[in-house]
């Protein structure tokens, strides 16, 4: 069985379409764990209505389990409550194609992989309707490095993940991250050398709309900082020395790029944290001095060096 795990917050307008796409699955061997993240609209009433119609929908309120707010905590609660051998993490505004569960189960039965990846496409913007989300060589011998550099890409809803693999390696979503949480989650899986199977079959239609963490300057800065935090965490705690050596130039270039963007956005405390993380001794002091100078003169940004 596949457990579909959906965190949701104030999605009363879109939830019925998403949940109907799950009800319309050609294969019935699924359960759907719905975790409300403290909604203030009619979201909870809608979840209760679907649970009353079909017992395969299981509803939970995140706050009743003393978990921090956010989709990551909701997903981790969903993992705990799930009964399926495989987990499919889904968003409450996307649509599941009719044969998504059937295709996942078929390929799981054939290959018994730890990650079973289906393709997805966008909808809601005609210019993107044919653009596929999964890209790159999923079966590349250096997949860890390619996924780290985002040369190979998939996102939260593409893989069905073996629950036993997650339990064996004690992998959960990082509840402190506000962005890049799915990337960090799959990096923790990839460094454990999972068996992966992929298909071009379309499993999900991903909705394009204007609600995004990055639609304003504050949200964009938050995204940049947490992109950095995710990469810092993976680079320093999960990669082998050989992988670090292959990725160190990319990692430093990525870090300095985000650091300079945050400084231009006047997020000086976050910039200071990156400088302290990435440099030491005299170089760290020099970078902090340049940061202090920039705060008053708006000059010298290019002199900050993380190499």
HELIX and SHEET records of a PDB file:
HELIX    1   1 UNK A   15  UNK A   23  1                                   9    
HELIX    2   2 UNK A   43  UNK A   53  1                                  11    
HELIX    3   3 UNK A   62  UNK A   65  5                                   4    
HELIX    4   4 UNK A   71  UNK A   81  1                                  11    
HELIX    5   5 UNK A  100  UNK A  111  1                                  12    
HELIX    6   6 UNK A  126  UNK A  128  5                                   3    
HELIX    7   7 UNK A  143  UNK A  148  1                                   6    
HELIX    8   8 UNK A  163  UNK A  169  1                                   7    
HELIX    9   9 UNK A  181  UNK A  190  1                                  10    
HELIX   10  10 UNK A  217  UNK A  237  1                                  21    
HELIX   11  11 UNK A  241  UNK A  264  1                                  24    
HELIX   12  12 UNK A  268  UNK A  278  1                                  11    
HELIX   13  13 UNK A  281  UNK A  297  1                                  17    
HELIX   14  14 UNK A  301  UNK A  303  5                                   3    
SHEET    1   A 8 UNK A  57  UNK A  61  0                                        
SHEET    2   A 8 UNK A  30  UNK A  36  1                                        
SHEET    3   A 8 UNK A   2  UNK A   8  1                                        
SHEET    4   A 8 UNK A  86  UNK A  91  1                                        
SHEET    5   A 8 UNK A 159  UNK A 162 -1                                        
SHEET    6   A 8 UNK A 115  UNK A 123 -1                                        
SHEET    7   A 8 UNK A 196  UNK A 207  1                                        
SHEET    8   A 8 UNK A  95  UNK A  96 -1                                        
END                                                                             
